[in-house]
Amino acid sequence: MLEERYYPNPTQADPELIEAFRALPVANISDNLHRLSGAVGLRPFHDGTPMAGTALTVRTRTGDNKAIHMALDLLRPGDVIVVDGGSDLSRALIGEIMTSVANMRGAAGFVLDGAVRDVAALAKSSFPCFARTGIHLGPYKNGPGEINVPVTVGGMVVNPGDIVVGDADGVVAFPQSIASALLEATLAQSAKEDEILSGIASGHYVGAYGASKS
């Protein structure tokens, strides 16, 4: 049952780690999470700018954004506001005004399991915003809601303080405790893929089963 619960902000991730993950493809990060962690059904509504930051989590009542307004007063530069809206598509929980406030306060982005509005304005913005769909109908503002609790977005569990990364392919999240090892593995994969693509460009490709193709 949804309650009115607001907990302190988690410790933010190392800024150098965040910047390193921002430069990596979400698909490669996902591969090194054994392809098990990822939000399904969310897509970018902004201009495609990559996103990375620390999760500030919110759970809302269906169609209600009171808790998101409260989260805007708690966010720190580098936070990603991750909203469990219950996958409800009947009312937009955020729009141009709230994303503008979040951007002005230094947020790294919004990840929303629900709907947004002002879609045309969001599409022109470089401020990352991921959601399920757009709709003109606005939200209620009565609560209750919860902040800094475990949430689910697109079937992916996100805990307060997790690192959240998003790009045109979607969104992944993972604990800070595995970030260094995950970064090393993802960098290695990205280097290997760059080598493969270079080979393809030169007319040579070694297939998945080791057969040389050219």
Helices and strands as residue ranges (DSSP letters): E 5-6, H 15-22, H 26-31, E 43-44, E 51-60, H 66-72, E 79-84, E 92-94, H 96-104, E 109-113, E 115-116, H 119-123, E 129-131, E 133-134, E 145-147, E 151-153, E 156-158, E 163-167, E 170-174, G 176-178, H 179-201, E 205-206, E 212-213
